[in-house]
Amino acid sequence: MRRLVYETSEAMKIALSAIWANKARGVLTTLGIVIGIVAVVATMTAANGLENSFKESISAVGSDVVYVSRMPWIIMDDFFKYRNRQPLTLKDAKKLETRLASARAINPTTSTRRDIRYRSAKMEGVRAVGTTDKHIMVTTALPEYGRFLNSIDVQYKRNVCVIGKEIQEKLFKDINPLNKKIRIGRYNYRVVGVMEKQGSAGFFNGPNFDRQVFVPITSFMKNYGSRNRDFDIAVKAPSQEAMVDFEYAVIGEMRNIRKLRPTEDDNFSVNQMTTLMNAYDNVMGNMVLIGLLITSVSLFIGGIGVMNIMFVSVTERTREIGIRKAIGAKKRAILIQFLFEASVVCLIGGTLGVLASIGVTELINAFFLPASLSPGIVVVALVVSAATGIIAGFIPAVKAARLNPIEALRYE
């Protein structure tokens, strides 16, 4: 054991001195590894940023809320199977509220697209949401300033609204929007609040939560009509732990409300935040895998470059290997020497790649996504670098270890 440790330490010293003696070649060799590591780390960092952005944007959905809709959020089969369903109505929501006493809150919503104006400023195709004062109970999003809709607004069909952050930034800029009147379609509404920034679920072609305006559901129906209007019903569970049983209770009550026979399929869908998260994990898992396979090509090319240089190194030092073997060096000592040399070269490249990736991460974070370079990604990058060196240096190291000492000494 002591001899093995001695041989390994000597092999490492020789490998480090060889690398130091050929600094220019070492720098050029590591360049391919640096590029490969930056590509791989940037892919993982971007994926991490996408996950952070997505989780942040859907956090307002609420993990203890069941959403009853005409169609599922994620459609994996026949679209027309869901499209031909009868819309959910406000009466369905009221019946569910009467029957489901265990629910902490039941909030119906409906929406439409309208242009919004404030003086000369205009935004097209903004999502106008008709909702109630209970909306604030089924979401984690809160007004940044001002207030949300209250029961008086709903009861008396007031033309008041709460706007998203993007609307406030684009229509009002530096002006305080509270108590200002905006035009939603053909109707004027007074702004009573501004929601905090939430982001977008655009990854699944979902809504931009900052580009929507909330109005009382009663004034919505008065101004924009209720005929053939489709409603979504948010139902808050009594607790997070009761979600599974509560979902079955919601399905059972909705089947009764919709007068479905036991043999008939549901003509409504029940969605949760986990629906989006599972879909996200499946899609992003495949995307990250494809991205890593593509970016790994550059790392593979870098590894080939290292292997080529190691073959050159073995050829140049053939006589040195012969002398070492002649004075008693074992095959494993030669093997360890060249494996260590290749892995150190790649590890240096990996370290430089990680340092370069910090700058790339800052650019991604500044202009695209809330990305971060986690310690786990750094560890993976360095392990991959060392593994690349071992794999790339294995064949040259075996060739060096198998050299005949007599023939090696004759080499010129």
C-alpha positions, 0 to 999 in steps of 0.5 A: 500500500505504501509503495502504491502511494509512493508510486502515485505521488511520483507519477503525479509530480512527473505529470505536473512537471511535464504540463508545466514544461509545455504550458503553451500546448497545455493552454491550447489543449484545454481550450476545447474543454473550456468551450465544452464545459461552458456549453454544458454549464450554460445549458444546465444553467438555462434549464435551471433559470427556466424552472425558476421562472416557471415556478415563480410564474405559476406560484399564484395558482396555489397548491391547495386549490382545485380548478374546475374547467371545461377543458384540461390545462394540458391536452394530450389526446383528442382536442375535439373531445373537450371542445364539444363539452357544454361550458360551465356556468355561474349557476354551476359555481353557485350550486357547488358552493351550496353543496361543498361545505368543506371548501374554504372558498369557491371563486368563479371566473370568466375572461375575454380579450379587450383593448385597454386605453389610458389617454393616448396610451393603448394596449391591445388584446389584454385579458380582462378577467371577471372575478369576485372578492374571493379571488384573493383567497384562492391565489397567493398573488396580492396587490402591490398597492391599492386594494383588490375587489371587495364584496361591495364592488361585486354586489353593486356591479361597480366599474372598478378594476385591478390591473397587472404590473405590465399594464401599469408600466406600459399605460401609466409609466411613472404616473400613479394609476390609483383612481385613474380611469381606463377604458376596457373595450367600450367601458370606463373603469376606475383603477383601485389596485395594482397586482404585484409582478407575477411573470408569465406561464408562456412556456405552455402558451399560458397567460401572462399574469402581468398582462391582465385586468380584474373586474367584478364578475357582475359588471363583467357580465353586464358590460360584456354579456353572459350568453355562452360564456365559459366559466372556471371555478377555483375551489380552495381545499380545507388543507394541503393534506386533504387535497386528494380526498377533496378532489374526489369530493369536487368531482362527485359534486360536479357530476351530480350538478351536471346530472351525469349517470354512473356510466357517463364520462366527466364532461368537465376537467379538474386541474391542479398546480401539479398538473402543470408541474408534471407536464413541465418536468416531462417536457423540460426533462426531454429538452435538457437531455437533448440540449446536453447531448448537443452541447456534449459534442463540443466536449467530445471534440475537446476530449479528442484534442486531449487524446491527440496531444497525449499521444504526441506526449507519449511519443515525445517521451518514449525514451524517458518512459524506457529509462523509467522502466529500466530502473524499475518503474511498473506499468501502473506507475506509467499508466497513473502518470499519463492518466493524471496528466490528461485529467489535470489538463481537463480539470484546468480546462473545466475550472476555466470553463466554470469561471467563464460560465459565471459571466455567461450566467450573469448575462442570462440572468440580466437579459433572459431568465432568473438563472443561477450557477448552483454548487451542484452544477459546478461539481458536475462540471468539474467531475465531467472534466476529470472524467473526460481527461481519464477517458481521453487519456486512457488509450495513450496511457495504456500505450505508454505503460505497454512500451518495451523498455529496450525498444523505448531506449533505442527510440530517437 
